[in-house]
């Protein structure tokens, strides 16, 4: 059993990161377990926020209480691929030009859009933190969701290293405000028998590697575990809904479409949140989505 001496939680808009530094022998670089999830509302683990009381997260609270909880950290982009790309590269989104989920880090000039690579700077991949850990003599292990482009994650243990090609960047430029996502209500299933089973397998693989190699490896290790939850779809069940304080789940104030910033208008339309004047969404619909989301924040493996 390794003694955890340091724990840091970085609260981000689109992801939450848990970094554990395991206590190694003296005069040796620390071992690092890096756990990241997708689309976590950081206020869920911020005791100073009203959202904190919406859902009970005892395991996350315990981890935060034993380390440092950075409640004022924010990710550099509200979209997941640009945010993770900036984190991996240690550079702002506007520096590496990862503007959308369809534009991650460049693999190389021959397999990506040459103009994008030239604009981005073709060396950005080689400066990512996984590569820097390798250069520093670490045994780097990547499990689960990576999705930053650059070929990062490819060839590792079930990790995904690509970004998907989407229409978003093209239609935004043309001001085509048509739903590109499914109606959120169709993504809710609060009677799922085994929600996010894929995440459970990733966690099992991380734990298995840690138990098998954590105390025997001669090199310091960097173990990355990327899970998807609480990213939509909104799949949960009664076990996790029991952790939600339903009286604290409210219907947020919705700004009238005509008063939104154009960028917000586009996002609202493209994510199927605005059509027919929003008349199709009842308070009950919105509460159903939000309850399921908070239940996903509570799920543990």
Secondary structure, DSSP 4 states (H G I P E B T S, - for coil): -PPEEEEEEEE-SSEEEEEEEE---TTSPPEEEEEEEES--GGGG-TTSGGGGGB--HHHHHHHHTSEEETT---S-SSHHHHHHHHHHTS-HHHHT--STT--B---TTTS-HHHHHHH-TTTGGGSHHHHHHHTT-EEEEEEE---BTTTTTTSEEEE------SHHHHHHTT-----S--GGGGEETT-TTTTHHHHHHHHHHHHHHHHHTTT-SS-EEEEEE--TTSSSEE--HHHHTTB-GGG--------GGGS-HHHHHHHHHTT--SGGGTT--HHHHHHHHHHHHHHHH---
